[in-house]
Amino acid sequence: QVQLVESGGGLVQAGDSLRLSCAASGRTFSRYGMAWFRQAPGKEREVITRISASGGSTYYTDSVKGRFTISRDNAKNVVYLQMNSLSPEGTAVYYCAACIVVGHWDYWGQGTQVTVSS
């Protein structure tokens, strides 16, 4: 089992950058695939990026490709989301999630709010 705690959210202006962190408990973090989801007001939660357990494989949804970067440090039990060139459409609660089986996101953090002003 793993517990996840996100941090790094806040209020930024359009064009700014922000880095989110997700700290995981437990000694088996390196076994989990990780992902970042976001949920904008009035919209469904969507996956925006994920990274394999080893960090060797990543996926990005088209809307963030080229602007966001997911990375992980298995020695520190942390996954990061570097977000550049933020736009107001990026305003959402951002969640990290963990899975053993790809696509089965069994563990979630509490979320961190990101607000991008125009």
Backbone as JSON Lines, residues from 0, in Angstrom:
{"i":0,"aa":"Q","n":[0.84,-1.18,0.0],"ca":[0.0,0.0,0.0],"c":[0.89,1.24,0.0]}
{"i":1,"aa":"V","n":[0.38,2.31,-0.57],"ca":[1.15,3.55,-0.64],"c":[0.22,4.72,-0.35]}
{"i":2,"aa":"Q","n":[0.74,5.69,0.37],"ca":[0.01,6.92,0.62],"c":[0.69,8.05,-0.13]}
{"i":3,"aa":"L","n":[-0.11,8.94,-0.7],"ca":[0.4,9.99,-1.58],"c":[0.0,11.36,-1.06]}
{"i":4,"aa":"V","n":[0.93,12.29,-1.08],"ca":[0.66,13.66,-0.64],"c":[1.23,14.62,-1.68]}
{"i":5,"aa":"E","n":[0.33,15.39,-2.3],"ca":[0.76,16.37,-3.29],"c":[1.09,17.7,-2.63]}
{"i":6,"aa":"S","n":[1.96,18.45,-3.27],"ca":[2.28,19.8,-2.82],"c":[2.75,20.61,-4.02]}
{"i":7,"aa":"G","n":[2.8,21.93,-3.84],"ca":[3.34,22.8,-4.86],"c":[2.31,23.6,-5.64]}
{"i":8,"aa":"G","n":[1.04,23.37,-5.38],"ca":[0.02,24.13,-6.07],"c":[0.0,25.58,-5.62]}
{"i":9,"aa":"G","n":[-0.78,26.39,-6.32],"ca":[-0.89,27.79,-5.95],"c":[-1.51,28.62,-7.05]}
{"i":10,"aa":"L","n":[-1.42,29.93,-6.88],"ca":[-1.96,30.88,-7.84],"c":[-0.81,31.46,-8.65]}
{"i":11,"aa":"V","n":[-0.9,31.32,-9.96],"ca":[0.12,31.85,-10.85],"c":[-0.55,32.6,-11.99]}
{"i":12,"aa":"Q","n":[0.25,33.31,-12.75],"ca":[-0.25,34.03,-13.91],"c":[-0.01,33.22,-15.18]}
{"i":13,"aa":"A","n":[-0.8,33.49,-16.18],"ca":[-0.62,32.82,-17.46],"c":[0.81,33.02,-17.96]}
{"i":14,"aa":"G","n":[1.39,31.93,-18.43],"ca":[2.76,31.96,-18.9],"c":[3.78,31.54,-17.86]}
{"i":15,"aa":"D","n":[3.36,31.49,-16.61],"ca":[4.27,31.1,-15.53],"c":[4.5,29.59,-15.51]}
{"i":16,"aa":"S","n":[5.45,29.2,-14.7],"ca":[5.75,27.79,-14.47],"c":[5.47,27.42,-13.04]}
{"i":17,"aa":"L","n":[5.25,26.14,-12.82],"ca":[4.98,25.63,-11.48],"c":[5.44,24.18,-11.45]}
{"i":18,"aa":"R","n":[5.96,23.76,-10.33],"ca":[6.33,22.35,-10.18],"c":[5.56,21.74,-9.02]}
{"i":19,"aa":"L","n":[4.85,20.69,-9.33],"ca":[4.14,19.93,-8.31],"c":[4.98,18.74,-7.89]}
{"i":20,"aa":"S","n":[4.82,18.37,-6.62],"ca":[5.49,17.19,-6.09],"c":[4.45,16.26,-5.49]}
{"i":21,"aa":"C","n":[4.75,14.99,-5.54],"ca":[3.89,13.99,-4.92],"c":[4.81,13.06,-4.14]}
{"i":22,"aa":"A","n":[4.72,13.13,-2.84],"ca":[5.55,12.31,-1.97],"c":[4.79,11.04,-1.59]}
{"i":23,"aa":"A","n":[5.46,9.93,-1.7],"ca":[4.83,8.64,-1.43],"c":[5.45,7.98,-0.21]}
{"i":24,"aa":"S","n":[4.62,7.33,0.57],"ca":[5.11,6.56,1.7],"c":[5.38,5.14,1.24]}
{"i":25,"aa":"G","n":[6.05,4.37,2.09],"ca":[6.25,2.97,1.78],"c":[7.56,2.68,1.1]}
{"i":26,"aa":"R","n":[7.95,1.42,1.15],"ca":[9.25,1.02,0.62],"c":[9.16,0.42,-0.76]}
{"i":27,"aa":"T","n":[7.95,0.39,-1.33],"ca":[7.77,-0.26,-2.63],"c":[7.39,0.73,-3.72]}
{"i":28,"aa":"F","n":[7.74,2.0,-3.52],"ca":[7.35,3.04,-4.47],"c":[7.82,2.7,-5.87]}
{"i":29,"aa":"S","n":[8.99,2.12,-5.99],"ca":[9.56,1.85,-7.31],"c":[8.81,0.78,-8.08]}
{"i":30,"aa":"R","n":[7.84,0.14,-7.45],"ca":[7.02,-0.86,-8.14],"c":[5.8,-0.25,-8.8]}
{"i":31,"aa":"Y","n":[5.5,1.0,-8.48],"ca":[4.25,1.61,-8.92],"c":[4.44,2.51,-10.14]}
{"i":32,"aa":"G","n":[3.54,2.33,-11.11],"ca":[3.4,3.35,-12.11],"c":[2.7,4.54,-11.47]}
{"i":33,"aa":"M","n":[3.04,5.73,-11.95],"ca":[2.49,6.95,-11.36],"c":[1.87,7.82,-12.44]}
{"i":34,"aa":"A","n":[0.93,8.61,-12.03],"ca":[0.27,9.5,-12.98],"c":[-0.15,10.79,-12.29]}
{"i":35,"aa":"W","n":[-0.33,11.81,-13.09],"ca":[-0.97,13.04,-12.65],"c":[-2.29,13.18,-13.41]}
{"i":36,"aa":"F","n":[-3.33,13.44,-12.63],"ca":[-4.65,13.74,-13.16],"c":[-4.98,15.18,-12.79]}
{"i":37,"aa":"R","n":[-5.97,15.73,-13.46],"ca":[-6.5,17.02,-13.03],"c":[-8.01,17.05,-13.24]}
{"i":38,"aa":"Q","n":[-8.64,17.85,-12.42],"ca":[-10.09,18.01,-12.53],"c":[-10.41,19.5,-12.47]}
{"i":39,"aa":"A","n":[-10.84,20.01,-13.6],"ca":[-11.22,21.42,-13.69],"c":[-12.66,21.57,-13.22]}
{"i":40,"aa":"P","n":[-13.04,22.77,-12.8],"ca":[-14.42,23.0,-12.34],"c":[-15.44,22.58,-13.39]}
{"i":41,"aa":"G","n":[-16.38,21.74,-12.96],"ca":[-17.45,21.31,-13.85],"c":[-17.05,20.26,-14.86]}
{"i":42,"aa":"K","n":[-15.85,19.74,-14.76],"ca":[-15.38,18.75,-15.72],"c":[-14.97,17.47,-15.01]}
{"i":43,"aa":"E","n":[-14.85,16.41,-15.81],"ca":[-14.43,15.13,-15.26],"c":[-12.93,15.12,-15.03]}
{"i":44,"aa":"R","n":[-12.5,14.28,-14.11],"ca":[-11.08,14.1,-13.87],"c":[-10.46,13.44,-15.1]}
{"i":45,"aa":"E","n":[-9.3,13.95,-15.5],"ca":[-8.63,13.41,-16.67],"c":[-7.15,13.15,-16.36]}
{"i":46,"aa":"V","n":[-6.62,12.1,-16.96],"ca":[-5.2,11.84,-16.83],"c":[-4.46,12.74,-17.79]}
{"i":47,"aa":"I","n":[-3.4,13.39,-17.32],"ca":[-2.64,14.26,-18.2],"c":[-1.25,13.71,-18.5]}
{"i":48,"aa":"T","n":[-0.73,12.9,-17.6],"ca":[0.58,12.31,-17.84],"c":[0.78,11.13,-16.91]}
{"i":49,"aa":"R","n":[1.57,10.17,-17.34],"ca":[1.91,9.05,-16.48],"c":[3.34,8.63,-16.76]}
{"i":50,"aa":"I","n":[3.91,7.9,-15.81],"ca":[5.29,7.45,-15.92],"c":[5.37,6.03,-15.39]}
{"i":51,"aa":"S","n":[6.18,5.21,-16.02],"ca":[6.31,3.82,-15.61],"c":[7.07,3.72,-14.3]}
{"i":52,"aa":"A","n":[7.04,2.53,-13.71],"ca":[7.68,2.31,-12.41],"c":[9.17,2.65,-12.45]}
{"i":53,"aa":"S","n":[9.82,2.31,-13.54],"ca":[11.26,2.57,-13.66],"c":[11.56,4.0,-14.09]}
{"i":54,"aa":"G","n":[10.54,4.68,-14.61],"ca":[10.75,6.02,-15.15],"c":[11.15,6.03,-16.61]}
{"i":55,"aa":"G","n":[11.24,4.87,-17.21],"ca":[11.73,4.78,-18.57],"c":[10.69,5.06,-19.64]}
{"i":56,"aa":"S","n":[9.43,5.11,-19.26],"ca":[8.37,5.32,-20.23],"c":[7.4,6.37,-19.71]}
{"i":57,"aa":"T","n":[7.04,7.31,-20.57],"ca":[6.1,8.35,-20.18],"c":[5.02,8.51,-21.25]}
{"i":58,"aa":"Y","n":[3.92,9.11,-20.81],"ca":[2.8,9.43,-21.71],"c":[2.3,10.82,-21.34]}
{"i":59,"aa":"Y","n":[1.92,11.59,-22.36],"ca":[1.32,12.9,-22.14],"c":[0.08,13.04,-23.01]}
{"i":60,"aa":"T","n":[-0.96,13.61,-22.43],"ca":[-2.1,13.94,-23.26],"c":[-1.72,15.13,-24.15]}
{"i":61,"aa":"D","n":[-2.4,15.23,-25.29],"ca":[-2.0,16.23,-26.28],"c":[-2.01,17.66,-25.73]}
{"i":62,"aa":"S","n":[-2.92,17.95,-24.83],"ca":[-3.06,19.33,-24.36],"c":[-1.88,19.81,-23.53]}
{"i":63,"aa":"V","n":[-1.06,18.9,-23.02],"ca":[0.09,19.31,-22.19],"c":[1.42,18.94,-22.81]}
{"i":64,"aa":"K","n":[1.38,18.21,-23.9],"ca":[2.61,17.75,-24.54],"c":[3.49,18.93,-24.92]}
{"i":65,"aa":"G","n":[4.75,18.85,-24.57],"ca":[5.69,19.92,-24.88],"c":[5.77,21.01,-23.81]}
{"i":66,"aa":"R","n":[4.82,21.03,-22.88],"ca":[4.81,22.04,-21.83],"c":[5.0,21.44,-20.45]}
{"i":67,"aa":"F","n":[4.48,20.24,-20.24],"ca":[4.57,19.58,-18.95],"c":[5.57,18.43,-19.02]}
{"i":68,"aa":"T","n":[6.25,18.18,-17.9],"ca":[7.19,17.07,-17.82],"c":[6.98,16.32,-16.52]}
{"i":69,"aa":"I","n":[6.79,15.02,-16.62],"ca":[6.69,14.17,-15.44],"c":[8.05,13.51,-15.22]}
{"i":70,"aa":"S","n":[8.42,13.38,-13.96],"ca":[9.67,12.69,-13.62],"c":[9.49,12.07,-12.24]}
{"i":71,"aa":"R","n":[10.39,11.19,-11.9],"ca":[10.32,10.56,-10.59],"c":[11.71,10.31,-10.05]}
{"i":72,"aa":"D","n":[11.79,10.28,-8.75],"ca":[13.04,9.95,-8.05],"c":[12.7,8.81,-7.11]}
{"i":73,"aa":"N","n":[13.02,7.6,-7.53],"ca":[12.65,6.42,-6.73],"c":[13.45,6.34,-5.43]}
{"i":74,"aa":"A","n":[14.58,6.98,-5.38],"ca":[15.36,6.98,-4.13],"c":[14.7,7.86,-3.08]}
{"i":75,"aa":"K","n":[13.97,8.88,-3.53],"ca":[13.31,9.82,-2.61],"c":[11.81,9.58,-2.51]}
{"i":76,"aa":"N","n":[11.3,8.62,-3.27],"ca":[9.85,8.33,-3.26],"c":[9.03,9.55,-3.67]}
{"i":77,"aa":"V","n":[9.43,10.21,-4.73],"ca":[8.75,11.41,-5.16],"c":[8.54,11.37,-6.68]}
{"i":78,"aa":"V","n":[7.39,11.86,-7.09],"ca":[7.13,12.09,-8.51],"c":[6.83,13.57,-8.68]}
{"i":79,"aa":"Y","n":[7.32,14.13,-9.78],"ca":[7.19,15.56,-10.02],"c":[6.37,15.82,-11.28]}
{"i":80,"aa":"L","n":[5.78,17.0,-11.31],"ca":[5.16,17.48,-12.53],"c":[5.62,18.92,-12.74]}
{"i":81,"aa":"Q","n":[6.48,19.11,-13.73],"ca":[6.94,20.44,-14.1],"c":[5.98,20.98,-15.14]}
{"i":82,"aa":"M","n":[5.37,22.11,-14.85],"ca":[4.38,22.7,-15.75],"c":[4.88,24.06,-16.21]}
{"i":83,"aa":"N","n":[5.09,24.19,-17.5],"ca":[5.54,25.44,-18.09],"c":[4.45,26.04,-18.97]}
{"i":84,"aa":"S","n":[4.57,27.33,-19.23],"ca":[3.63,28.03,-20.11],"c":[2.18,27.74,-19.71]}
{"i":85,"aa":"L","n":[1.9,27.92,-18.44],"ca":[0.55,27.64,-17.96],"c":[-0.46,28.61,-18.53]}
{"i":86,"aa":"S","n":[-1.63,28.13,-18.78],"ca":[-2.73,28.94,-19.28],"c":[-3.91,28.82,-18.32]}
{"i":87,"aa":"P","n":[-4.88,29.72,-18.4],"ca":[-6.05,29.64,-17.51],"c":[-6.77,28.3,-17.61]}
{"i":88,"aa":"E","n":[-6.66,27.63,-18.76],"ca":[-7.29,26.32,-18.91],"c":[-6.64,25.28,-18.01]}
{"i":89,"aa":"G","n":[-5.5,25.59,-17.45],"ca":[-4.83,24.69,-16.53],"c":[-5.33,24.79,-15.1]}
{"i":90,"aa":"T","n":[-6.27,25.69,-14.86],"ca":[-6.85,25.81,-13.53],"c":[-7.62,24.55,-13.18]}
{"i":91,"aa":"A","n":[-7.21,23.89,-12.11],"ca":[-7.8,22.61,-11.74],"c":[-7.21,22.14,-10.43]}
{"i":92,"aa":"V","n":[-7.81,21.12,-9.88],"ca":[-7.18,20.38,-8.79],"c":[-6.36,19.26,-9.43]}
{"i":93,"aa":"Y","n":[-5.11,19.19,-9.05],"ca":[-4.2,18.2,-9.6],"c":[-3.99,17.08,-8.58]}
{"i":94,"aa":"Y","n":[-4.12,15.86,-9.06],"ca":[-3.98,14.68,-8.22],"c":[-2.88,13.78,-8.76]}
{"i":95,"aa":"C","n":[-2.14,13.18,-7.85],"ca":[-1.26,12.1,-8.29],"c":[-1.91,10.78,-7.9]}
{"i":96,"aa":"A","n":[-1.57,9.76,-8.66],"ca":[-2.15,8.44,-8.45],"c":[-1.1,7.38,-8.73]}
{"i":97,"aa":"A","n":[-1.29,6.22,-8.12],"ca":[-0.34,5.12,-8.26],"c":[-1.07,3.85,-8.66]}
{"i":98,"aa":"C","n":[-0.38,3.03,-9.43],"ca":[-0.97,1.75,-9.84],"c":[0.1,0.68,-9.92]}
{"i":99,"aa":"I","n":[-0.33,-0.55,-9.67],"ca":[0.53,-1.7,-9.94],"c":[0.21,-2.23,-11.34]}
{"i":100,"aa":"V","n":[-1.07,-2.35,-11.62],"ca":[-1.52,-2.78,-12.93],"c":[-1.85,-1.52,-13.73]}
{"i":101,"aa":"V","n":[-1.29,-1.39,-14.9],"ca":[-1.46,-0.18,-15.7],"c":[-2.93,0.14,-15.89]}
{"i":102,"aa":"G","n":[-3.28,1.37,-15.55],"ca":[-4.65,1.81,-15.73],"c":[-5.54,1.59,-14.53]}
{"i":103,"aa":"H","n":[-5.09,0.82,-13.58],"ca":[-5.87,0.58,-12.37],"c":[-5.29,1.47,-11.26]}
{"i":104,"aa":"W","n":[-5.79,2.68,-11.19],"ca":[-5.24,3.66,-10.26],"c":[-5.86,3.45,-8.89]}
{"i":105,"aa":"D","n":[-5.15,2.7,-8.08],"ca":[-5.7,2.25,-6.8],"c":[-5.47,3.24,-5.67]}
{"i":106,"aa":"Y","n":[-4.46,4.1,-5.82],"ca":[-4.09,5.0,-4.72],"c":[-4.06,6.43,-5.24]}
{"i":107,"aa":"W","n":[-4.62,7.32,-4.42],"ca":[-4.75,8.72,-4.81],"c":[-4.28,9.64,-3.69]}
{"i":108,"aa":"G","n":[-3.74,10.79,-4.11],"ca":[-3.49,11.83,-3.14],"c":[-4.74,12.67,-2.93]}
{"i":109,"aa":"Q","n":[-4.62,13.66,-2.07],"ca":[-5.78,14.49,-1.74],"c":[-5.98,15.63,-2.73]}
{"i":110,"aa":"G","n":[-4.99,15.87,-3.57],"ca":[-5.1,16.91,-4.58],"c":[-4.49,18.22,-4.14]}
{"i":111,"aa":"T","n":[-4.04,19.0,-5.11],"ca":[-3.51,20.33,-4.85],"c":[-4.07,21.29,-5.9]}
{"i":112,"aa":"Q","n":[-4.53,22.43,-5.45],"ca":[-5.19,23.38,-6.34],"c":[-4.16,24.2,-7.1]}
{"i":113,"aa":"V","n":[-4.36,24.29,-8.4],"ca":[-3.58,25.17,-9.25],"c":[-4.55,26.15,-9.91]}
{"i":114,"aa":"T","n":[-4.3,27.42,-9.74],"ca":[-5.14,28.45,-10.34],"c":[-4.27,29.34,-11.21]}
{"i":115,"aa":"V","n":[-4.65,29.48,-12.47],"ca":[-3.88,30.29,-13.41],"c":[-4.73,31.48,-13.82]}
{"i":116,"aa":"S","n":[-4.26,32.66,-13.49],"ca":[-5.0,33.87,-13.84],"c":[-4.53,34.4,-15.19]}
{"i":117,"aa":"S","n":[-5.45,35.05,-15.88],"ca":[-5.12,35.58,-17.22],"c":[-4.56,36.99,-17.13]}
